[in-house]
Amino acid sequence: MTSFVSLTGYLVVFTVIAASFLLITLLVGKLVRPNVPNPEKDAIYECGEPTIGSSWVQFDLRFYVVALLFVIFDVEVAFFFPWAAVFGKTTRVADPSASLAQVQKPLQELDSQLIVDQASLSATNEAANSFAKIAFVDLLVFFGVVLVGFAYLWKRGDLDWVRASVGESEAVASPSWSDSPGKPAESLQPEPANV
């Protein structure tokens, strides 16, 4: 119970210190910075581009889709780093040519409570070897699921920036003679060939 109380105390102290840093920084910034408003500073900032038209335009959904896909794949790739750290330490433990001192250090880094002596070193190596093989197969399955999702999105066309529907691509491929404005359809018909 005392560890829970001390942990809660540390959490409260950390939160108070973090909030005070934030408030002090904002207060010093408000007191130190100059306040000289003008119309150019009050204009809407659009990534360095001058604002054209109303801001109530329909937003292209592709921006949202690409950002969401980036977040999804970024989070999934972030899972590789802790796996790689544990896998590397496990393969060091699984090395049969490793000495007892070389095995103890990765076990301590893995926060293992296992006490290894010279007699149990080979059993520890075998257990770590089987764990490393299972972890590698798990990563291959995880990476396969990520690749299947990537292939699905690619096939579906979500990764293409400019997508044309079937009707648009046919209209571009074969323009109609009568689609030209201002000219009658009869004058646009091809001339018969002289034989």
C-alpha positions in Angstrom: 0.0 0.0 0.0 2.8 2.4 0.7 4.3 1.9 -2.7 0.9 2.9 -4.3 0.8 6.0 -2.1 4.4 7.0 -2.9 3.7 6.4 -6.6 0.6 8.6 -6.5 2.6 11.3 -4.6 5.3 11.2 -7.3 2.6 11.5 -10.0 1.0 14.5 -8.3 4.4 16.2 -7.8 5.3 15.5 -11.5 2.0 16.9 -12.7 2.3 20.1 -10.6 5.8 20.7 -11.8 4.8 20.1 -15.4 1.8 22.5 -15.2 3.9 25.2 -13.5 6.5 25.0 -16.2 3.8 25.4 -18.8 2.1 28.3 -17.0 5.4 30.1 -16.3 6.5 29.8 -19.9 3.2 31.2 -21.2 3.2 34.0 -18.6 6.7 35.1 -19.4 5.9 35.0 -23.2 2.9 37.2 -22.7 4.8 39.7 -20.6 7.9 39.9 -22.8 6.6 39.8 -26.4 5.6 43.0 -28.2 1.9 43.6 -29.0 1.7 45.5 -32.2 -1.5 44.4 -34.1 -1.9 45.2 -37.8 -4.2 43.8 -40.6 -1.4 41.7 -42.0 -0.8 39.9 -38.7 -4.5 39.5 -38.2 -5.0 37.8 -41.6 -5.6 34.0 -41.7 -2.3 32.1 -42.2 -2.5 29.5 -44.9 0.9 27.9 -44.9 2.6 31.0 -46.4 0.1 31.2 -49.3 -2.2 34.2 -49.7 -5.8 33.4 -48.8 -8.0 33.1 -51.9 -11.7 33.0 -51.6 -13.8 31.9 -48.7 -12.5 29.5 -46.0 -15.8 27.6 -46.2 -14.8 25.6 -49.2 -15.3 21.8 -49.4 -12.1 20.2 -48.1 -10.7 17.4 -50.3 -11.1 14.1 -48.5 -7.8 12.8 -49.9 -5.8 14.9 -47.4 -7.7 13.3 -44.5 -7.3 9.8 -46.0 -3.5 10.2 -46.6 -3.0 11.6 -43.1 -5.0 8.8 -41.5 -3.0 6.2 -43.4 0.2 7.7 -42.4 -0.8 7.7 -38.7 -1.9 4.0 -38.9 1.2 2.8 -40.6 3.5 5.0 -38.5 2.0 3.5 -35.3 2.3 0.0 -36.7 5.9 0.5 -37.6 6.6 2.0 -34.1 5.8 -1.5 -32.7 8.9 -2.8 -34.5 11.3 -0.9 -32.2 10.5 -2.5 -28.8 10.3 -5.9 -30.5 13.7 -5.4 -32.1 15.2 -4.4 -28.7 13.9 -7.5 -26.9 14.7 -9.7 -29.9 18.3 -8.5 -30.0 18.8 -9.1 -26.3 17.2 -12.5 -26.6 19.5 -13.6 -29.4 22.5 -12.5 -27.3 21.2 -14.8 -24.6 20.6 -17.6 -27.1 24.1 -17.5 -28.5 25.7 -20.9 -27.5 29.2 -19.4 -27.6 28.3 -16.7 -25.1 29.9 -16.8 -21.6 28.0 -16.6 -18.4 28.8 -12.9 -18.0 27.7 -12.2 -21.5 24.4 -13.9 -20.8 23.8 -12.2 -17.4 23.9 -8.6 -18.8 21.0 -9.0 -21.4 19.0 -10.9 -18.9 19.3 -8.0 -16.5 18.4 -5.6 -19.3 15.3 -7.7 -19.9 14.4 -7.3 -16.2 14.5 -11.1 -15.8 14.5 -12.5 -12.3 16.2 -15.7 -13.7 19.4 -16.6 -11.9 21.7 -18.3 -14.4 24.7 -20.3 -13.3 27.2 -22.4 -15.4 25.1 -25.6 -15.0 21.9 -24.0 -16.4 23.5 -21.9 -19.1 22.8 -24.4 -21.9 19.1 -24.7 -20.9 18.9 -20.9 -20.8 20.4 -20.7 -24.3 17.9 -23.2 -25.6 15.0 -21.5 -24.1 16.1 -18.1 -25.4 16.7 -19.7 -28.8 13.1 -21.1 -29.0 11.7 -17.7 -27.7 13.7 -15.9 -30.4 12.3 -18.2 -33.1 8.7 -17.7 -31.9 9.3 -13.9 -31.7 10.6 -13.9 -35.3 7.6 -15.8 -36.6 5.3 -13.4 -34.7 7.0 -10.5 -36.3 6.7 -12.1 -39.7 2.9 -12.5 -39.1 2.6 -8.9 -38.0 4.6 -7.6 -40.9 2.5 -9.8 -43.3 -0.7 -8.3 -41.9 0.7 -4.8 -42.5 1.7 -5.7 -46.0 -1.7 -7.1 -46.8 -3.3 -3.9 -45.6 -0.8 -1.9 -47.6 -1.5 -4.0 -50.8 -5.3 -3.6 -50.2 -5.0 0.2 -50.0 -2.8 0.3 -53.0 -5.1 -1.9 -55.1 -8.1 0.1 -53.9 -6.4 3.3 -55.1 -6.2 5.1 -51.7 -2.5 5.8 -52.2 -3.0 7.4 -55.6 -3.2 11.1 -55.3 -5.2 11.7 -58.5 -7.9 9.2 -59.1 -10.2 9.2 -62.1 -13.5 7.4 -62.1 -14.3 5.0 -64.9 -16.5 7.5 -66.7 -13.9 10.3 -66.5 -11.1 8.1 -67.9 -13.3 7.0 -70.9 -14.3 10.6 -71.6 -10.7 11.6 -71.7 -9.7 8.7 -73.8 -12.3 9.1 -76.6 -13.7 12.7 -77.0 -17.0 13.1 -78.8 -17.1 15.1 -82.0 -20.3 16.9 -80.9 -18.8 18.0 -77.6 -17.1 21.1 -79.0 -19.0 24.2 -78.1 -20.0 26.7 -80.8 -19.8 24.4 -83.8 -22.6 22.2 -85.1 -22.2 18.5 -85.0 -22.5 18.1 -88.8 -19.4 20.3 -89.5 -17.3 18.2 -87.1 -17.9 14.9 -89.0 -14.7 13.6 -90.7 -14.5 14.2 -94.5 -15.0 11.1 -96.6 -11.8 9.8 -98.1 -11.3 10.3 -101.9 -10.7 6.9 -103.6 
